[in-house]
Each structure stands twice: as structure tokens, then as C-alpha cells.
């Protein structure tokens, strides 16, 4: 087993907390681990990246070579594009929050960023800012995104949750509750993404829908998943997904939501 994960975002978004959970989960699983100090500007708003290399064999280099990252997990959409040169062309995946952190005067038009993300062969977009507020704190955005990446990490959800709990237990029980809620909500995003992808729905279409679903901190029901599978089999699904993306409307995670979305086309 070998996995290279590049975490990225801006200072203050919680890259170190994400790295802590992954690192301790890897060590508990008995894997070799290398993670150098976080690179980038440490002040709030500066670009930050962390390389996490995990293997069942000894690891020579601390840094991920260009073109070998299995995952880019980003808390900011522009930052996810910054490191695409690290992504494996074979089966690399980008998982990113869609919420821009506008910290420079010439920040690009977000629509151009999303357009590039839609073209990636493997991408998962997450409305981390919205779901974190719903979970109890906007600062829990990093745990939403970590949960969304969970199905692509070689650790069980219970092990990841254990280390989320350990991380925040030193602060307060309330923060443990909020961040576990956030992580589990992200896991629900990942679950539905996996179901749709395994059924043959393209990531480009899925990426236009999942950010606007009002996920909860528990698994998506089979009936809701089946309703979305049926939605994507409809010839009008492509137009409906584009309309949803443009409207930015949050849909309840209910069985009849896909049908109502099609009725609006």
C-alpha cells in the first residue's frame, strides 16, 4: 500500500488539524509515514501545503514527486489548481471546497476556476462553508472536507473519528461534537459521490449537484441515493445540473428533490 496526499489551503483554515487526523490514523494502522513541516506562509491568508506520504514500506523522500499525488485535498478552489502538477495523471483525484478565499486583489473569476475543475477526470466539489455552519461552526470546514475525502483514505471512519475526537478533546466537548458532526457530514457527501460514480455518472455532472445538497451528519438513505441515480439517467439531467449550478440553490436531501429539479427544466 502506498498513498501520497497533498493538503492545501490558506493559513488559518486548519491544514494542520487535517494532517494530524490522517497522520495518527496512518500510525495506528502500522504504516510508515513521512510528513515534513507545513510549507507556505504561516500567517492567516497565506498559501499553505502539506505533503503526507504513507506506505507499508520505508519511504525515502518527504516530498511528493510531481505527478505522483493520489489525492489533492484542498480547502480553497484556487489552491487546488495551484498544485495540479503534483496530481497523478492515472488515477489522481482532487477534492476541494468550492468557497473562494479572496486574499489577493487579482483573484480570478471563480467561474473560470470551477470550469477547470469540471474538466478534471476525477473531482469532488464540496460546499464546506455551508455544511460547516450547519454542523455548528464555520471553522469546521476542514473536517467537512476531510470527511468528504474519507472514502479515498485507507482508514476506517471509526479510526478517523477517534483521532478527530482526540484532537478536539483537549479544547472542549462542544468542539468534539461540532467537528464530529462536520466530519460525518463530509462522509455523507463522499458516500453519495461513490454511489453515483460507481453507477457510471461522470464526476463533471456530480460536481454540479453535490455542493447544493443539504447533507446531514448521517449516511444518505438508499431511497435518496436511488432517486439521484434515476435523475442522472434522465436525458434532461445535464441541463438540470447546469441550471442548479447557476442558481446556487440549496436542495433538501429528500427523495423527491431530484424530481422537482427536473420539473424546473
N, C-alpha and C positions, 0 to 999 in steps of 0.2 A: 504494500500500500504506500502510495506517495501522493501528497496533496500540497499544492502551493496556493496560498490565499493572499491576495493583496487587499488590505483595508485602506480606504481613503476617505477624505472629507476635509473639513477645515477645523482649525483649532477651536476647542470648546464643545464639539459635537459628541465626544465620547468614544473616540477611536481606541483609546487605552482600555476602556471598560470592555469593549467588544473583544479586544485581543486577550484580556485577562480570562474571559469565559472560554474562548477557544483554546488558549494555552493550557489551562488547567484541565480541560476536558481531554486534550491530547495526552497530557502526562498521566492522567488517571487510566487512560486506555493502554498505557505502556509504550507509546510511540516515542521515537526520537523527535526532538523539537528544536528548531532554531528560530528565534525572533530577535533581530537586532533592535537597538533603540529606535523609537519612532522618528522618522525623518520628516523634516519640514520646519515651518515656522511655528514655534510653540505658542505664540500669543494668539488670543482669540481672533479668528478670522483668517489666519494664515493657512496655506495648503499643508496638509499632513498626510503621510502614508506610513503604513506598517506592513512589513513582509513577514508572513508566517509560513514556515516550511515544516511539514510533518511527514514522517516516513517510518516504516518498520525496519529501515536500515540506517546506518550512520549517514549524516548529512554533511557534506563538505563545505558548502558556501552558505552564508547567512542571507544573501540577497537572491531573489528570484531572477533567473536569467530572462532576458527579453524573449517573448513568445512562449513562455512556459507556465504562466499562471493559469491554474484551473478555474479560479474564481477571482473576479474583482467585485468586492462588496463596498459600495460607496454610499455615503450619507448625503451626497450632493451630486446632481446630474452632470454638471460641467466637469467636476473632478473625476467622474467615472471615465469620461472621454480622454482626460489628460494621460491616463495610464494604459490606453488600449494597446500600445506597443508591447506591453507585457503579456497580453492575453494569448493563450494557446489558440492557434488557428483551427485545431482539430475539434476540440470539444470544450473550449473555454466559455464561461458564462459570466455575464455582467448582471449584478443585482444592485439596483440603486433606488434611492428615494427620488421622487420627482420634484421635490421642493427646492427651488433655487436659493442659494445663499449669496445674495448680490453684495459682494465685498470689494468690487473694483469698478471704476467708472465706465469701463468699456465692456462690461459683462455682455456676452452675446444674447441675441434674442432667444429666449427659451424654446420657441418653436423649432429653431434650427437645431438645437441640442436634441430635442425629442426626435426630430426627423432622423438624425444619425443613429440614435438608439434603436429606433424601429427597424433599421436596416440590419442590425446585428442578428446572426443566426440563432443565438441563444441569449435571451434577455428577460429579466423580470423587473417590472417597474412597480414601485410601492409608494402609496401615499402616506409615508411615515409620519409627516407632521400632523395630518388629520387624525390618524389612528392613535398616535401618542397622546394627543389631547383627550381623546375618547377614553384611553386607558388610565388617565389621571394626571399626566404631566407632559408638557411639550418636550421636556428633557429626556423622555423615554423613547425618543425617536430612534436612538441607536439600537435599543432592544427590539423594536418593531422590525428593523432591517435585519438584525441578527436572526430573529425568528423566521423571517422570510428566506434566509439562507440555510436554515437548519436541515432541510431535506437533502442538501448537497454536501453536508458535512458528515464525516464518518463516525458520528457520535449519536447516541440516543437522545431524545428530547429530555428524558429524565436526568441524564448526566449533565446536559447543558443547563437545565433548570437548577440543578444542585449548585452549580458554580455561579449562576445569576444570584441565587439566594445568598451564597457566601459573600459575594461582592458587596451586596447592599445591606446585609445584616448588621454590619459594623456601623451603619448610619442610622437606620430606623426600620421598624416593622412596616410602617406605611410605604417606605420606598421599596421594600421587598415586594409588597403586594402590588404596587403600581408597575414595577418592572417585570414581574412575572406575568401580569396581565398583558403588558406590552409584548413580551416575548411570545406568549401563547397566541396573541392576535396575529403576529407575524407568521407563526406556524400555520395558522388557518389560511393565510394568503398562499403560503408555499404549498399547502395541501391541494387547494383548488387548482393552482397552476400545474401541479404534477398530473392531476386527473385529466385536465384539458389537453396538456401536451402529449400524454401517453395515448390519448384518443386521436392524435394527429392534427390538432388545431395548431396553427402557426403561432410562434411567440409574438409576431408582429400584431396579430389580431388580439391575442390575450392581453398584450401590453396596453391596449387602448381601453380595456374594460376593467381589469383588476384594481387600478388606482381609484376607481369611483364606486367600489362596493364597500358597504359599511360592515366590515368584518368584526367579529366578536372574539373573545378570548376562549373559544372552544371550537372543536372541529366543525367544518362545514357539513351539513346533513347530506345524506345520499340523494334525497329528493331535490335539494337545491343544486347539487352538482349535476344531476341528470337533466334538470331544466336548462342549465347553461350548455351542456353538451348538445341538447336538442336545438338550442338557439343557434349555435355555431354551424349546425347542419342546414340552416335555412339560407336560401340564396340571398336574402336581404341582410344577412348578418354583417357583411362587410360595410355596407352603408350605415347600418345602425351603430356599429362600433365607432366609426368615424364621427358620427353625429354626437355620440356620448362623449367622446374625447373633446370635441369642440365645445360642448355645453358645460363640461366640468361639473355635472350634476351628480350628487351622491345618491346611490341607489340602495334601498334596504336589501339585506341579504335574505330575500324571501323567494319562495318558489315561483311566484307569478311575475317577478321583476323582469326576467328575460322576455316574457310575452308582451308586457307593457312597452318594453323598449322597442320591440319590433312593430307594435301598433303605431308608434310615433314616426315611423319612416315614411 
